Amino acid sequence: MAKRNKENMSIADVLKGFIKENNLDKGLDKIDAQNAWYAVMGKSIEAYTDSVELKNQTLVVRLSSAPLREELSYGRSKIIVNMNEFLRRDIIKELILA
């Protein structure tokens, strides 16, 4: 772990440092992306969502409804924008609806 600073550090800064040092960013991004999908898309879409997985910068969402998958595919770019705005950073570059 990094050397201790003589000045006080906030818990948030300590956690950020720990996450960065231990390369936990990608794992946290995966969890954040899953949570963002359910928050942004709402309960009605959640009912038809089988899985949400972030692979590199591609969000792969498995849906149990073919008509819903087709409908969402038309708004793919808007979904990506909304997800990244919710996350407050550009994690998702592509969306695959399966």
N, CA, C and O atoms as a DFTB+ gen file, in Angstrom:
392 C
 N C O
     1  1       0.846      -1.178       0.000
     2  2       0.000       0.000       0.000
     3  2       0.892       1.243       0.000
     4  3       2.048       1.202       0.423
     5  1       0.340       2.310      -0.471
     6  2       1.104       3.558      -0.581
     7  2       1.524       4.058       0.792
     8  3       0.926       3.715       1.812
     9  1       2.572       4.879       0.789
    10  2       3.031       5.459       2.042
    11  2       1.957       6.369       2.604
    12  3       1.200       6.997       1.863
    13  1       1.906       6.427       3.863
    14  2       0.904       7.230       4.549
    15  2       1.256       8.714       4.433
    16  3       2.389       9.125       4.686
    17  1       0.255       9.504       4.043
    18  2       0.454      10.954       3.975
    19  2       0.393      11.537       5.367
    20  3      -0.296      11.017       6.244
    21  1       1.124      12.629       5.562
    22  2       1.090      13.286       6.868
    23  2      -0.220      14.018       7.078
    24  3      -0.649      14.213       8.215
    25  1      -0.872      14.433       5.972
    26  2      -2.150      15.111       6.102
    27  2      -3.280      14.068       6.125
    28  3      -3.110      12.940       5.662
    29  1      -4.391      14.458       6.655
    30  2      -5.529      13.547       6.732
    31  2      -6.133      13.320       5.357
    32  3      -6.220      14.235       4.538
    33  1      -6.547      12.090       5.121
    34  2      -7.211      11.737       3.861
    35  2      -8.640      11.325       4.174
    36  3      -8.904      10.732       5.219
    37  1      -9.558      11.635       3.277
    38  2     -10.944      11.210       3.479
    39  2     -11.050       9.712       3.214
    40  3     -10.207       9.131       2.531
    41  1     -12.072       9.110       3.748
    42  2     -12.297       7.680       3.527
    43  2     -12.490       7.418       2.038
    44  3     -12.012       6.412       1.514
    45  1     -13.194       8.326       1.354
    46  2     -13.419       8.169      -0.089
    47  2     -12.093       8.112      -0.839
    48  3     -11.927       7.288      -1.739
    49  1     -11.142       8.983      -0.475
    50  2      -9.835       8.989      -1.139
    51  2      -9.055       7.714      -0.841
    52  3      -8.380       7.173      -1.717
    53  1      -9.149       7.245       0.381
    54  2      -8.463       6.002       0.765
    55  2      -9.029       4.832      -0.031
    56  3      -8.276       4.000      -0.537
    57  1     -10.373       4.766      -0.144
    58  2     -11.007       3.681      -0.894
    59  2     -10.650       3.738      -2.375
    60  3     -10.392       2.704      -2.993
    61  1     -10.636       4.936      -2.944
    62  2     -10.259       5.073      -4.351
    63  2      -8.839       4.572      -4.576
    64  3      -8.565       3.882      -5.558
    65  1      -7.946       4.918      -3.671
    66  2      -6.570       4.463      -3.776
    67  2      -6.457       2.955      -3.669
    68  3      -5.703       2.328      -4.413
    69  1      -7.206       2.372      -2.744
    70  2      -7.199       0.923      -2.554
    71  2      -7.728       0.215      -3.800
    72  3      -7.153      -0.774      -4.254
    73  1      -8.820       0.727      -4.343
    74  2      -9.423       0.136      -5.533
    75  2      -8.453       0.193      -6.705
    76  3      -8.304      -0.781      -7.442
    77  1      -7.799       1.326      -6.874
    78  2      -6.861       1.500      -7.987
    79  2      -5.637       0.588      -7.821
    80  3      -5.211      -0.066      -8.773
    81  1      -5.082       0.549      -6.617
    82  2      -3.888      -0.262      -6.363
    83  2      -4.136      -1.745      -6.582
    84  3      -3.235      -2.470      -7.004
    85  1      -5.351      -2.202      -6.299
    86  2      -5.669      -3.624      -6.382
    87  2      -6.434      -3.997      -7.656
    88  3      -6.972      -5.099      -7.765
    89  1      -6.477      -3.075      -8.611
    90  2      -7.129      -3.313      -9.904
    91  2      -8.553      -3.845      -9.765
    92  3      -8.935      -4.804     -10.436
    93  1      -9.323      -3.223      -8.900
    94  2     -10.704      -3.633      -8.686
    95  2     -11.687      -2.820      -9.526
    96  3     -12.897      -3.037      -9.448
    97  1     -11.175      -1.891     -10.322
    98  2     -12.030      -1.010     -11.126
    99  2     -12.990      -1.777     -12.018
   100  3     -14.186      -1.485     -12.040
   101  1     -12.475      -2.758     -12.754
   102  2     -13.306      -3.479     -13.715
   103  2     -14.415      -4.267     -13.024
   104  3     -15.538      -4.322     -13.525
   105  1     -14.116      -4.868     -11.898
   106  2     -15.137      -5.614     -11.161
   107  2     -16.238      -4.697     -10.644
   108  3     -17.417      -5.047     -10.683
   109  1     -15.849      -3.534     -10.166
   110  2     -16.835      -2.565      -9.696
   111  2     -17.638      -1.990     -10.853
   112  3     -18.829      -1.718     -10.706
   113  1     -16.994      -1.801     -12.005
   114  2     -17.713      -1.325     -13.183
   115  2     -18.797      -2.318     -13.593
   116  3     -19.886      -1.912     -13.998
   117  1     -18.509      -3.612     -13.491
   118  2     -19.498      -4.637     -13.834
   119  2     -20.719      -4.543     -12.926
   120  3     -21.857      -4.611     -13.391
   121  1     -20.476      -4.390     -11.652
   122  2     -21.577      -4.275     -10.691
   123  2     -22.349      -2.987     -10.918
   124  3     -23.580      -2.976     -10.884
   125  1     -21.616      -1.896     -11.150
   126  2     -22.267      -0.607     -11.407
   127  2     -23.138      -0.666     -12.657
   128  3     -24.237      -0.113     -12.677
   129  1     -22.648      -1.336     -13.703
   130  2     -23.411      -1.444     -14.951
   131  2     -24.690      -2.240     -14.748
   132  3     -25.738      -1.881     -15.285
   133  1     -24.611      -3.318     -13.980
   134  2     -25.811      -4.112     -13.681
   135  2     -26.830      -3.267     -12.932
   136  3     -28.006      -3.230     -13.296
   137  1     -26.383      -2.604     -11.906
   138  2     -27.286      -1.765     -11.111
   139  2     -27.875      -0.637     -11.955
   140  3     -29.048      -0.295     -11.802
   141  1     -27.070      -0.061     -12.842
   142  2     -27.547       1.025     -13.697
   143  2     -28.627       0.530     -14.652
   144  3     -29.604       1.239     -14.896
   145  1     -28.469      -0.675     -15.197
   146  2     -29.479      -1.216     -16.113
   147  2     -30.854      -1.242     -15.434
   148  3     -31.848      -0.773     -15.989
   149  1     -30.885      -1.798     -14.229
   150  2     -32.167      -1.918     -13.528
   151  2     -32.717      -0.554     -13.114
   152  3     -33.929      -0.341     -13.141
   153  1     -31.848       0.354     -12.739
   154  2     -32.294       1.687     -12.321
   155  2     -32.796       2.508     -13.504
   156  3     -33.826       3.175     -13.407
   157  1     -32.077       2.461     -14.610
   158  2     -32.425       3.268     -15.779
   159  2     -33.631       2.686     -16.517
   160  3     -34.502       3.434     -16.963
   161  1     -33.690       1.373     -16.647
   162  2     -34.730       0.748     -17.459
   163  2     -36.033       0.518     -16.697
   164  3     -37.094       0.417     -17.313
   165  1     -35.971       0.435     -15.387
   166  2     -37.194       0.330     -14.596
   167  2     -37.673      -1.092     -14.367
   168  3     -37.127      -2.053     -14.909
   169  1     -38.708      -1.195     -13.551
   170  2     -39.246      -2.495     -13.125
   171  2     -39.844      -3.295     -14.278
   172  3     -39.719      -4.519     -14.305
   173  1     -40.486      -2.629     -15.225
   174  2     -41.133      -3.368     -16.312
   175  2     -40.105      -4.104     -17.185
   176  3     -40.354      -5.230     -17.617
   177  1     -38.966      -3.479     -17.442
   178  2     -37.902      -4.128     -18.221
   179  2     -37.186      -5.165     -17.360
   180  3     -36.777      -6.214     -17.859
   181  1     -37.036      -4.880     -16.085
   182  2     -36.371      -5.815     -15.168
   183  2     -37.060      -7.171     -15.172
   184  3     -36.400      -8.204     -15.060
   185  1     -38.380      -7.173     -15.300
   186  2     -39.135      -8.428     -15.281
   187  2     -38.757      -9.339     -16.450
   188  3     -38.891     -10.559     -16.347
   189  1     -38.293      -8.770     -17.547
   190  2     -37.924      -9.548     -18.732
   191  2     -36.421      -9.706     -18.907
   192  3     -35.968     -10.269     -19.904
   193  1     -35.645      -9.214     -17.948
   194  2     -34.186      -9.288     -18.032
   195  2     -33.690     -10.556     -17.350
   196  3     -33.927     -10.770     -16.161
   197  1     -32.997     -11.396     -18.122
   198  2     -32.435     -12.634     -17.572
   199  2     -31.041     -12.405     -16.997
   200  3     -30.715     -12.940     -15.937
   201  1     -30.216     -11.618     -17.683
   202  2     -28.868     -11.337     -17.176
   203  2     -28.332     -10.050     -17.795
   204  3     -28.722      -9.641     -18.889
   205  1     -27.425      -9.434     -17.049
   206  2     -26.741      -8.215     -17.500
   207  2     -25.262      -8.427     -17.188
   208  3     -24.884      -8.697     -16.048
   209  1     -24.433      -8.301     -18.226
   210  2     -23.002      -8.539     -18.027
   211  2     -22.195      -7.523     -18.826
   212  3     -22.468      -7.287     -20.003
   213  1     -21.215      -6.934     -18.189
   214  2     -20.311      -5.999     -18.850
   215  2     -19.043      -6.750     -19.237
   216  3     -18.342      -7.294     -18.385
   217  1     -18.761      -6.770     -20.541
   218  2     -17.547      -7.409     -21.058
   219  2     -16.753      -6.329     -21.768
   220  3     -17.164      -5.830     -22.816
   221  1     -15.625      -5.974     -21.199
   222  2     -14.844      -4.826     -21.646
   223  2     -15.747      -3.608     -21.596
   224  3     -16.155      -3.216     -20.503
   225  1     -16.074      -2.999     -22.701
   226  2     -16.965      -1.834     -22.687
   227  2     -18.281      -2.144     -23.394
   228  3     -18.980      -1.240     -23.853
   229  1     -18.608      -3.432     -23.476
   230  2     -19.837      -3.879     -24.117
   231  2     -20.776      -4.443     -23.061
   232  3     -20.409      -5.349     -22.313
   233  1     -21.984      -3.905     -23.006
   234  2     -22.999      -4.396     -22.088
   235  2     -23.836      -5.432     -22.832
   236  3     -24.460      -5.120     -23.846
   237  1     -23.847      -6.659     -22.327
   238  2     -24.616      -7.746     -22.924
   239  2     -25.808      -8.021     -22.017
   240  3     -25.653      -8.414     -20.861
   241  1     -27.009      -7.803     -22.570
   242  2     -28.236      -7.982     -21.810
   243  2     -29.049      -9.088     -22.454
   244  3     -29.366      -9.020     -23.642
   245  1     -29.387     -10.101     -21.681
   246  2     -30.222     -11.201     -22.163
   247  2     -31.652     -10.942     -21.704
   248  3     -31.930     -10.777     -20.516
   249  1     -32.547     -10.912     -22.686
   250  2     -33.951     -10.636     -22.417
   251  2     -34.788     -11.865     -22.767
   252  3     -34.469     -12.591     -23.708
   253  1     -35.855     -12.093     -22.008
   254  2     -36.715     -13.255     -22.235
   255  2     -37.827     -12.972     -23.238
   256  3     -38.574     -13.884     -23.593
   257  1     -37.955     -11.739     -23.701
   258  2     -39.011     -11.347     -24.628
   259  2     -38.411     -10.851     -25.941
   260  3     -37.718      -9.834     -25.973
   261  1     -38.685     -11.582     -27.023
   262  2     -38.189     -11.171     -28.340
   263  2     -38.781      -9.834     -28.791
   264  3     -38.045      -8.999     -29.316
   265  1     -40.089      -9.600     -28.604
   266  2     -40.627      -8.295     -29.004
   267  2     -39.997      -7.126     -28.232
   268  3     -39.754      -6.064     -28.804
   269  1     -39.740      -7.320     -26.961
   270  2     -39.091      -6.278     -26.166
   271  2     -37.664      -6.044     -26.656
   272  3     -37.215      -4.903     -26.766
   273  1     -36.966      -7.120     -26.944
   274  2     -35.590      -7.018     -27.464
   275  2     -35.592      -6.202     -28.762
   276  3     -34.736      -5.340     -28.959
   277  1     -36.541      -6.476     -29.630
   278  2     -36.649      -5.744     -30.900
   279  2     -36.939      -4.263     -30.653
   280  3     -36.328      -3.396     -31.277
   281  1     -37.864      -3.980     -29.753
   282  2     -38.244      -2.599     -29.438
   283  2     -37.056      -1.824     -28.851
   284  3     -36.801      -0.684     -29.242
   285  1     -36.337      -2.442     -27.920
   286  2     -35.194      -1.776     -27.285
   287  2     -34.047      -1.558     -28.272
   288  3     -33.275      -0.610     -28.130
   289  1     -33.937      -2.433     -29.268
   290  2     -32.831      -2.303     -30.216
   291  2     -32.916      -0.991     -31.000
   292  3     -31.893      -0.468     -31.443
   293  1     -34.131      -0.459     -31.174
   294  2     -34.279       0.811     -31.884
   295  2     -33.719       1.987     -31.073
   296  3     -33.310       2.996     -31.647
   297  1     -33.702       1.859     -29.763
   298  2     -33.205       2.938     -28.912
   299  2     -31.860       2.640     -28.284
   300  3     -31.510       3.198     -27.243
   301  1     -31.115       1.767     -28.915
   302  2     -29.826       1.310     -28.370
   303  2     -28.879       2.463     -28.003
   304  3     -28.318       2.474     -26.907
   305  1     -28.704       3.416     -28.901
   306  2     -27.759       4.513     -28.625
   307  2     -28.257       5.387     -27.475
   308  3     -27.454       5.856     -26.669
   309  1     -29.556       5.611     -27.390
   310  2     -30.123       6.408     -26.293
   311  2     -29.950       5.675     -24.959
   312  3     -29.684       6.308     -23.937
   313  1     -30.098       4.362     -24.963
   314  2     -29.898       3.570     -23.742
   315  2     -28.453       3.713     -23.271
   316  3     -28.208       3.889     -22.078
   317  1     -27.503       3.640     -24.188
   318  2     -26.085       3.777     -23.829
   319  2     -25.826       5.140     -23.208
   320  3     -25.144       5.246     -22.189
   321  1     -26.373       6.187     -23.826
   322  2     -26.198       7.549     -23.297
   323  2     -26.796       7.651     -21.895
   324  3     -26.158       8.181     -20.985
   325  1     -28.010       7.150     -21.719
   326  2     -28.668       7.216     -20.404
   327  2     -27.907       6.421     -19.343
   328  3     -27.791       6.860     -18.199
   329  1     -27.397       5.268     -19.719
   330  2     -26.638       4.443     -18.774
   331  2     -25.365       5.171     -18.342
   332  3     -25.055       5.229     -17.152
   333  1     -24.628       5.727     -19.304
   334  2     -23.388       6.432     -18.974
   335  2     -23.656       7.689     -18.158
   336  3     -22.866       8.034     -17.278
   337  1     -24.753       8.374     -18.436
   338  2     -25.113       9.538     -17.619
   339  2     -25.422       9.113     -16.187
   340  3     -25.011       9.779     -15.237
   341  1     -26.136       8.019     -16.033
   342  2     -26.446       7.501     -14.703
   343  2     -25.163       7.136     -13.956
   344  3     -25.026       7.411     -12.764
   345  1     -24.232       6.516     -14.668
   346  2     -22.962       6.080     -14.066
   347  2     -21.984       7.236     -13.864
   348  3     -21.011       7.101     -13.123
   349  1     -22.233       8.365     -14.515
   350  2     -21.387       9.560     -14.454
   351  2     -19.987       9.333     -15.011
   352  3     -19.031      10.005     -14.623
   353  1     -19.886       8.380     -15.921
   354  2     -18.640       8.132     -16.641
   355  2     -18.950       7.229     -17.835
   356  3     -19.960       6.525     -17.843
   357  1     -18.084       7.253     -18.829
   358  2     -18.314       6.470     -20.050
   359  2     -17.740       5.065     -19.885
   360  3     -16.587       4.804     -20.226
   361  1     -18.551       4.188     -19.368
   362  2     -18.149       2.791     -19.198
   363  2     -18.612       1.971     -20.395
   364  3     -17.897       1.082     -20.857
   365  1     -19.804       2.270     -20.896
   366  2     -20.448       1.448     -21.917
   367  2     -20.285       2.115     -23.291
   368  3     -20.671       3.268     -23.483
   369  1     -19.715       1.380     -24.228
   370  2     -19.538       1.875     -25.596
   371  2     -20.482       1.163     -26.554
   372  3     -20.850       1.717     -27.590
   373  1     -20.880      -0.072     -26.212
   374  2     -21.740      -0.854     -27.088
   375  2     -22.749      -1.627     -26.244
   376  3     -22.476      -1.981     -25.097
   377  1     -23.931      -1.887     -26.836
   378  2     -24.994      -2.625     -26.157
   379  2     -25.434      -3.769     -27.054
   380  3     -25.808      -3.564     -28.209
   381  1     -25.383      -4.968     -26.513
   382  2     -25.873      -6.151     -27.234
   383  2     -27.085      -6.673     -26.497
   384  3     -27.015      -6.995     -25.311
   385  1     -28.193      -6.755     -27.203
   386  2     -29.434      -7.295     -26.643
   387  2     -29.599      -8.704     -27.190
   388  3     -29.774      -8.885     -28.395
   389  1     -29.547      -9.690     -26.326
   390  2     -29.619     -11.092     -26.748
   391  2     -30.841     -11.766     -26.167
   392  3     -31.068     -12.951     -26.414
